[in-house]
Amino acid sequence: MSNTKSSSPVLVLGKRKMQAKPKILIHEHLDCSPEPVRMLTRWDEIGFEKAKIAFPADVVTPWQEAKEAAGWDRRRLRTLAAARYQKFIASYAQASLANYVQAIVDHVLPLMQTQDDLLAITRDRIDTAVKDGIIGMELRFAPQLHTMGGLSLDEVMEPVIEGIATSPFPVKLIVCALRHEDRDMAFRLADLSLRYRRHVGVFDLAADEELNPGVLPWWIDAAEYVREKSRGRIDLTIHLTETRKPTATDIKLIAAHKIRRIGHGIKGDWGQYLEVCPTSNEVTGQVASYQEHPINRFLKEGKLVTVNTDGTLFTEVQLSDEYRKLQRAFGWGDREFLEVNLNAVAASSFSRAVKAQLRRKLREGYRG
């Protein structure tokens, strides 16, 4: 089946009109989505010279000049510096998967080690989502990565939960165990998820699939534990087949443990809900080009596709930008966007009542 758009002209909605469309986002990492202005503000306080990946002068200079300016000049210089910074760090991250991880470690995580920073970055993400037309979101992160400054796992959870508390739309958190970790950490995160089960909707396994491939048994043990202890209120997802095809063992384990969701999932033949992140897959080299991404074929084949950003800092896209790219590449319109959003609602960890409300809003937003 063809994976290319039709030859007929495609009407691509303008950015504002696409932002106005209601959207559900179920795969985005908080530590891949801080706002560039927020990051520059903190790096200025920490000292730009302390960053392991050196800042270019054309970022630092306008930012520092902005401190001496006023009014429109100050806003212009800050905006210029932020745009250049995002382009710089995204270009660095997109060079390879190793660079992608290194950019998180060296440029993002140092800014997410205090409760104030975690609260501010979470609130920023909610504010941006509101402007982008998000009406329901699951926001994932690995709390253990934010304990390097001395915070406990609970002290990490508190500001993130406070940050989503004032959201005008429903938000659930996803807690991520990481492939390079171990059973002990997975169970600590499982217990953490249970303590905050009112806010945590899903338990995940993330990180480098090349170094630690497949469905890892120690994660399965922790995942079953958290699902059993939460009486099914905490669901499961797993980053899988983003970079490599599944083994027969992977397929059996996913089926045996009734895992309904696959993070990315682009290199497997899954019947589960797929948390697809097209631009992320392109910039990390998992597909040769956006036009060659399998998402359009998946949707035509009836797979349970959802559309997500993965992280806005390195992909340089909000969800409305992703939708516009799908229009350009494959001619998607309201019918396709309604379908993937309804899939996202069905896959999500929201309550039945919330899901019903979201479905109504989506059907109203995609009538045309």
TASUL-V502660 format. One record per residue. N is the residue number from 1. OMEGA is omega in whole degrees, 0 to 359 (999 if undefined). Layout:
BEGIN
n->N omega->OMEGA
n->N omega->OMEGA
END
This chain:
BEGIN
n->1 omega->183
n->2 omega->178
n->3 omega->182
n->4 omega->180
n->5 omega->178
n->6 omega->181
n->7 omega->179
n->8 omega->182
n->9 omega->181
n->10 omega->177
n->11 omega->178
n->12 omega->180
n->13 omega->173
n->14 omega->185
n->15 omega->182
n->16 omega->179
n->17 omega->178
n->18 omega->176
n->19 omega->182
n->20 omega->180
n->21 omega->179
n->22 omega->186
n->23 omega->175
n->24 omega->181
n->25 omega->183
n->26 omega->177
n->27 omega->173
n->28 omega->180
n->29 omega->180
n->30 omega->182
n->31 omega->171
n->32 omega->187
n->33 omega->176
n->34 omega->180
n->35 omega->181
n->36 omega->179
n->37 omega->178
n->38 omega->182
n->39 omega->180
n->40 omega->177
n->41 omega->182
n->42 omega->179
n->43 omega->177
n->44 omega->179
n->45 omega->181
n->46 omega->185
n->47 omega->182
n->48 omega->183
n->49 omega->182
n->50 omega->178
n->51 omega->182
n->52 omega->172
n->53 omega->190
n->54 omega->175
n->55 omega->175
n->56 omega->182
n->57 omega->184
n->58 omega->169
n->59 omega->185
n->60 omega->185
n->61 omega->179
n->62 omega->179
n->63 omega->180
n->64 omega->177
n->65 omega->180
n->66 omega->181
n->67 omega->180
n->68 omega->182
n->69 omega->180
n->70 omega->173
n->71 omega->184
n->72 omega->180
n->73 omega->179
n->74 omega->180
n->75 omega->180
n->76 omega->181
n->77 omega->177
n->78 omega->179
n->79 omega->178
n->80 omega->181
n->81 omega->181
n->82 omega->180
n->83 omega->179
n->84 omega->179
n->85 omega->181
n->86 omega->179
n->87 omega->180
n->88 omega->186
n->89 omega->177
n->90 omega->179
n->91 omega->178
n->92 omega->184
n->93 omega->185
n->94 omega->181
n->95 omega->180
n->96 omega->176
n->97 omega->178
n->98 omega->177
n->99 omega->180
n->100 omega->180
n->101 omega->182
n->102 omega->178
n->103 omega->176
n->104 omega->184
n->105 omega->188
n->106 omega->185
n->107 omega->184
n->108 omega->186
n->109 omega->177
n->110 omega->182
n->111 omega->184
n->112 omega->183
n->113 omega->175
n->114 omega->180
n->115 omega->179
n->116 omega->180
n->117 omega->180
n->118 omega->178
n->119 omega->183
n->120 omega->182
n->121 omega->177
n->122 omega->179
n->123 omega->176
n->124 omega->184
n->125 omega->178
n->126 omega->180
n->127 omega->180
n->128 omega->179
n->129 omega->178
n->130 omega->181
n->131 omega->183
n->132 omega->176
n->133 omega->177
n->134 omega->179
n->135 omega->177
n->136 omega->186
n->137 omega->166
n->138 omega->186
n->139 omega->185
n->140 omega->176
n->141 omega->178
n->142 omega->185
n->143 omega->182
n->144 omega->179
n->145 omega->184
n->146 omega->179
n->147 omega->184
n->148 omega->178
n->149 omega->177
n->150 omega->178
n->151 omega->171
n->152 omega->178
n->153 omega->179
n->154 omega->179
n->155 omega->173
n->156 omega->182
n->157 omega->188
n->158 omega->181
n->159 omega->178
n->160 omega->177
n->161 omega->176
n->162 omega->181
n->163 omega->179
n->164 omega->187
n->165 omega->183
n->166 omega->179
n->167 omega->178
n->168 omega->176
n->169 omega->182
n->170 omega->178
n->171 omega->171
n->172 omega->178
n->173 omega->173
n->174 omega->179
n->175 omega->184
n->176 omega->160
n->177 omega->184
n->178 omega->189
n->179 omega->182
n->180 omega->180
n->181 omega->186
n->182 omega->183
n->183 omega->182
n->184 omega->179
n->185 omega->180
n->186 omega->180
n->187 omega->174
n->188 omega->179
n->189 omega->176
n->190 omega->178
n->191 omega->177
n->192 omega->179
n->193 omega->180
n->194 omega->179
n->195 omega->182
n->196 omega->187
n->197 omega->176
n->198 omega->184
n->199 omega->181
n->200 omega->182
n->201 omega->187
n->202 omega->176
n->203 omega->192
n->204 omega->167
n->205 omega->185
n->206 omega->176
n->207 omega->195
n->208 omega->181
n->209 omega->180
n->210 omega->182
n->211 omega->182
n->212 omega->190
n->213 omega->169
n->214 omega->178
n->215 omega->187
n->216 omega->185
n->217 omega->181
n->218 omega->176
n->219 omega->178
n->220 omega->180
n->221 omega->180
n->222 omega->180
n->223 omega->178
n->224 omega->178
n->225 omega->183
n->226 omega->178
n->227 omega->180
n->228 omega->183
n->229 omega->179
n->230 omega->183
n->231 omega->177
n->232 omega->180
n->233 omega->175
n->234 omega->183
n->235 omega->182
n->236 omega->168
n->237 omega->180
n->238 omega->171
n->239 omega->185
n->240 omega->180
n->241 omega->167
n->242 omega->185
n->243 omega->182
n->244 omega->181
n->245 omega->180
n->246 omega->172
n->247 omega->176
n->248 omega->178
n->249 omega->178
n->250 omega->183
n->251 omega->180
n->252 omega->181
n->253 omega->178
n->254 omega->180
n->255 omega->184
n->256 omega->183
n->257 omega->172
n->258 omega->176
n->259 omega->189
n->260 omega->189
n->261 omega->177
n->262 omega->177
n->263 omega->185
n->264 omega->173
n->265 omega->190
n->266 omega->182
n->267 omega->176
n->268 omega->178
n->269 omega->189
n->270 omega->171
n->271 omega->180
n->272 omega->172
n->273 omega->182
n->274 omega->177
n->275 omega->189
n->276 omega->182
n->277 omega->191
n->278 omega->182
n->279 omega->177
n->280 omega->179
n->281 omega->178
n->282 omega->187
n->283 omega->177
n->284 omega->173
n->285 omega->179
n->286 omega->171
n->287 omega->184
n->288 omega->179
n->289 omega->180
n->290 omega->182
n->291 omega->180
n->292 omega->178
n->293 omega->183
n->294 omega->187
n->295 omega->181
n->296 omega->177
n->297 omega->178
n->298 omega->183
n->299 omega->179
n->300 omega->179
n->301 omega->178
n->302 omega->177
n->303 omega->186
n->304 omega->186
n->305 omega->165
n->306 omega->183
n->307 omega->187
n->308 omega->183
n->309 omega->185
n->310 omega->176
n->311 omega->188
n->312 omega->185
n->313 omega->186
n->314 omega->179
n->315 omega->181
n->316 omega->177
n->317 omega->162
n->318 omega->184
n->319 omega->177
n->320 omega->176
n->321 omega->178
n->322 omega->180
n->323 omega->180
n->324 omega->176
n->325 omega->177
n->326 omega->175
n->327 omega->181
n->328 omega->187
n->329 omega->190
n->330 omega->178
n->331 omega->180
n->332 omega->176
n->333 omega->185
n->334 omega->182
n->335 omega->180
n->336 omega->181
n->337 omega->176
n->338 omega->182
n->339 omega->183
n->340 omega->177
n->341 omega->176
n->342 omega->174
n->343 omega->180
n->344 omega->177
n->345 omega->181
n->346 omega->181
n->347 omega->190
n->348 omega->180
n->349 omega->179
n->350 omega->178
n->351 omega->179
n->352 omega->181
n->353 omega->179
n->354 omega->179
n->355 omega->180
n->356 omega->178
n->357 omega->180
n->358 omega->179
n->359 omega->179
n->360 omega->180
n->361 omega->180
n->362 omega->181
n->363 omega->175
n->364 omega->184
n->365 omega->183
n->366 omega->180
n->367 omega->186
n->368 omega->999
END
